[in-house]
Amino acid sequence: MASGVNDKQTVTFVIACLIVAVAGGLAGIGTVEAQENLDVSLDVPQGATTGEQVNLSTTVSIPDLPGDYEKELTVTFYSNGEQIGSETVTVADGETTEVETTHTFEEAGDKDIEAEATVALGGQEYTGSDTATLSVSEPQEQISFDGNLSLTVDAPDSPQVGEETTTTVESEIPSFTGAQEGELTLRLLVDGEEAASETITVTGGETTETDLTTVFDRSGETTVTVEGTLTVGEQSLTESTSRTVNVPEAPPETTTIEGAAFAVPESLEDELEAYRDDVSQDLQAQSFVLATQDELYVVFTRDEPTKGVASVEGAVLERNLSTENLTYGVIASTRTSFNTTGTEASVQEVAYNSEQYRLDLVRINAHYRRVATLTDPDSGENYTLSTTSGVLIDNPRSASTLFQNVGSKTRELSRNTSTEQIDTTLSNPSRPHLHTFSFETEFWTDAEATVDAIVLDPQSAAQQFIDEYDQTGIAHSEDGEPILYVVEEDFQPQQVDNVESIKSQSQSLDGEVVETEVRLYQEQISVQETLEHNTGCDDDLLEIQTPQGPVCVNVVQDNLLHGGVAWNSIPQSRDDALLVMGVSSLHQDSPEEFEEGRYRIEGEVVSTSRINESLPEGSVLVIYDIERLGDIDYEAVAEEARGIIETRTGELTTQLRQQVGEEGIEIATGRTTETIQSATPGEPATVSFSQSNRGSVSIQQARIYVSTQVENAQVNVAEVSSLPSGVSQPPGQSIRILNISSSIADGDFNNASFQLRISAAAIPDEAEVTVSRYHDGEWNTLNTNVVEETDNRIVLNVETPGFSYFAVGTQSTSDQTDSDDNQTDDTRTDSGDEETGGTPTENGTQTGEQTTDSQSGSEGNAATETSGAKGPGFTLLSVLTALMLFVGWRIRR
């Protein structure tokens, strides 16, 4: 029984397995039936030619079936239903394969290509197909060109904006083979953008003309380009050509505008040139700024611009000229006229009725006081602007001259050019008064004049222009009051024949403006450069003292101080030379320059006391206007006359420099440095100076005594026009002050002597020369002896125990006795230690200790004395002999 049961169970299990297998098979069959078709994609070329082998490609994707099948796939290719190829490959289920065949078509035409794929998998056959069209053509002959495509463009030279313009293109077609015709495509480009195009059929070897039209929408320089492409079959040639045309603006309407004419500021010139380059109009070379009540214009004109009220007839261009802060209209002028003569008026009438005179040109007779300053922020010729400010007054409040202490005034203007400072310089004029200005380079003036000027409203466009370019801020007026733009001034000078006439009539001419022709030798002193070159700052900066210490600042404003001597016939004495001075806004990049020549001078005759009380009594011709007429042979002037001229010039310019350097600044000129190669104890080291002898005082030679061997020592000499505030003024009448210093260390130096050349013209009659040295806060007279004396010069030998400031001066004979007593005392004080414990040697040195001065540094500061150095001394007899010679000597007999 048990065995039977087991057999039954076995049979049952087998049947169950068969059922499962059959069910699985049926399930598999159901899947195959659900994926009957193959995914077929046919790929044929875009075209073919007869007789050419063509590749046909088919991609077939096989279904992914349960199980692992690998069968043969057959792909059959048909053309218009006719079999042209068949390929069989082995594939597996789920695979994608590519099947290719080749075929050569014998006949041209469109072919319907079909690819049919068949494969049997898992007892089931799968099929799929795809079709495509292939264009088969007969083979063409090879295209070849005989030459290149040539284009010639005919475009208008000056097409008008907004008007249709035709450009004609002449095309020369090269000969070609392999085809009967081709296509020529022409494109017109304006500044790179396509504006027109045309395609035409052409044959080889022909010449065609094609018109391309466009409209230019903007003016200015424009590039017109024509591109041509010749296509024959599959071959092509390309060519292009360009030309530049100037498209002018549409002619503007003409108009007439009247206003104040200003010169174009230098800082605006670059914008004008850029404007010329950017517009198409032909603008005239000359230009000026025209200001109305509300508008500013730049006028391009063929007429010579001048200051005044201008009437301009012309066209206002569409395009404005703009700067950072202002916008100008632009006028291309066809006619310009200028009026420079004003209508008679008074200071009071214009001051109290300014609205009635708005933009009127008036002529006013009044006292005209003006100052001019130059804005010059850097070295070189690129200075900014000259600005002149002034006042017109009916009745000046005081008779004080503008030129009294003028060096201090120009110094303050250079350091602080402001409205307040200008008012102070102009002495706060009494009311009524009118402020004036111009952008001209002028001399300072202070006299009666007839002034033609344009009355400007403070709220006008002209005032905006002034404020923009007047970087000093000095062109101003009180709130609501007018400012007068000066067109012309006339001081109505009295004609004087020569210098002799001025000097002989000095009292009657005092305060009068004269005009004369002279020979002039002058020194021009730049206040800005003088300040910046005589302080401790580098890079041309001025050192000023603040509570926090010294600060270096840039001096932006400048004035030029003119000081010199005028003559007609060669001067025989000091009285024959006329002092000349002036202040201008001329440009100069060095502290001082010398000029000489024949000049026409217009200026005021002023007593020297009104300029500076320390000047000798006489007259000064203050320059209001100057014109160079030619050269003079200055070298032919006698040496004595040259000495007179240079000495008189030096007297004046020294005073000017002292005023400029009033605030503790040492103003030095004529700096020179010489080097001692080697100095040996016991022997004097001699150094000669090659400086010019044009000055009234010059150092010719120095002899240095040292206590130890010294190599490559420098000796520095500078002429000082202004002493620092800590140094007192020397006694007597100074001819020249020198700052002499050395690089020799204090412990290596004993003493020195030097030779001075002094022009006889610098020494008044009945006066004697003294040389004093500054030490320990006082001036001490030094021993001197005469080396050479002629009618033209004196050469002195001066002995000194140390370096410092040295004053070469004069003392009248009546004061000589007191001076001798003081000198004797000073000499004994300085030499007392020398005579104690020391004996002279053969070469002039002595043993023992001697009190000497320590050397001032390379900057030439006053020295202080130390002891312990050895050097040459003098016996009591030699000292007394020198004193007797000094007392008995007179320079003028």
FENHU-V691934 format. One line per field, one symbol per residue. ss: DSSP state (h for helix, s for strand, l for the rest). phi: phi as a letter, one per 30 degrees, with the letter a starting at -180 (. if undefined). burial: I if it has 24 or more other ideal C-beta (glycine too) atoms within 12 Angstrom, else O. Layout:
# FENHU-V691934
ss: ???
phi: ???
burial: ???
This chain:
# FENHU-V691934
ss: lhhhhhhhhhhhhhhhhhhhhhhhhhhhhhhhhhllslsssssllllsslllsssssssssllllllllssssssssssllssssssssssslllsssssssssllllsssssssssssssllssssssssssssssllllllssslllssssslllllslllsssssssssllsssllllsssssssssllssssssssssllllsssssssssllllsssssssssssssllsssssssssssssslllllssssssssslllhhhhhhhhhhhhhlllllllssssssllllssssssllllllsssssssssllllssllllssssssssssssslllssslhhhhhhlhhhhlllssssssssssssssslllllllllsssssssssllllllllllllhhhhhhhhhhlllhhhhhhhlllllllssssssllllslssssssssssssllllhhhhhhhhhlllllllllllllsssssssslllsslllhhhhhhlhhhhlllsssssssssssssshhhhhhhllllllllsssssllssssslllsslssssssssllllllhhhlssssssslllllllsssssssssssssssshhhhlllllllsssssssssssslllhhhllhhhhhhhhhhhhhhhhhhhhhhllllllssssssssssssslllllssssllllllllsssssssssslllsssssssssssssllllllllllsssssssssslllhhhssssssssssshhhllllsssssssssllssssllsssssslllsssssssslllssssssssshhhhhhhhhhhhhhhhhhhhhhhllllsllllsslllsssslllllllllllsssssllslllhhhhhhhhhhhhhlllll
phi: .dddddddddeeddddddedddddddddddddddbdccccbcbbddaacdicdcccbbcbccdccdjbcbbccccccbbhicdblabbbdbcdiccbcbbbbacdcbdkdcdcbcccbacbhibccbaaabacbccbddcdddbccjcdbbbccbddbdcdicdbcccccccdddbcjadbbccccbccchicdcaaabbcbcdiccbbbcccabdcbcjdbccbccbbccbhccbbbbbbbacbccdddedddabbbadccdddedcdddddddedccdddcddcaaccccdcbcbcccbddddbdkdcccclcdddcdcccdbbbcdbccdcabbbccccdeaceddddcbdddceidccbbcadccbbbbcdbdbdjddddacbcbabcbdbedbcdddcdhddddddddddadbedddddddihedddabdbaacddbcdbaadacccacdcdecdddddddddcdddiddbbdeicdbcddcabbdhdddbdadeddddceddddiccbbacbcbcbcccddeddddcbbdddhhcccbcbedjdbcbddccbbcccbabcaccedcaeddccdbbabbcdcacbebbcbblcbcbcacdbddddcadddedlbbcddcabbdclcbdddddedddeddddddddedddddddddcecicdcbbhdbbbccdabceibdccbcccddcdddbbccabcccbcbdbchccccbbdccbddddcddddicddaccccbbdddedcccaabbcccbddddcddhbbdbbccdahibccdcdbbdcabbdcabcccccbdacldbccbbbdddcdddddddddddddddcedddcibbdcddjcbdjcbdbdddddddidddccbbjccadbbdddddddddddddddbdcc
burial: OOOOOOOOOOOOOOOOOOOOOOOOOOOOOOOIOOIOOIIIIIIIIOOIOOOOOIOIIIIIIIIOIOOOIOIOIIIIIIIOOOOIIOIOIOIOIOIOIIIIIOIOIOOOOOIOIIIIIIIOIIOIOIIIIIIIOIOIOOOOOOIOIOOOIIIOIOIOOIIOIOOOIOIIIIIIIIOIOOIOOIIIIIIIIIOOOOIIOIOIOIOIOOOIOIOIOIOIOIIIOIIIIIIIIIIIOOIOIOIOIOIOIIIIIOOOOOOOIIIIIIIIIOOIOOIIOOIIOOIIIOIIOOIIIIIIIOIIIIIIIOIOIOIIIIIIOIIIIOIOIOIOOIOIIIIIIOOIOIIIOIOOIIIOIIIOOIOOIIIIIIIIIIIIIIIIIIIIOOOOOOIIIIIIIIIIIIOIOOOOIIIIIIIIIIIIIIIIIIIOIIIOIIIOIOOIIIIIIIIIIIIIIIIIIIIIIIIIIIOIIIIIIIIIIIIIIIIIIOOOIIIIIIIIIIIOIOOIOIIOIIIOOIOOIIIIIIIIIIIIIIIIIIIIIIIIIIIIOOOIIIIIOOOOOOOOIIIIIIIIIIIIIIIIOIIOOIIIIIIIIIIIIIIIIOIIIIIIIIIIIIIIIIIIOIIIOOIIOIIIIIIIIIOOOOOIOIOOIOOIIIIIIIIIIIIIIIIIIIIIIIIOIIIIIIIIIIOIOOIOIOIIIOIOIOIOOIIIIIIIIIIIIIIOOIOOIIIIIIIIIIIIOOIOIIIIIIIIIIIIIIIIOIOIIIIIIIIIIIIIIIIIOOIIIIIIIIIOOOIIIIIIIIOOOOOIIIIIIIIIIIIIIIIIIIIOIOOIOOIIOIIIOIIOOIIOIIIOOIOOOOOOIIOOOIIIIIIIOOOIIIIOIIIOIIIIIIOOOOIOOIIOOIIOIOIOO
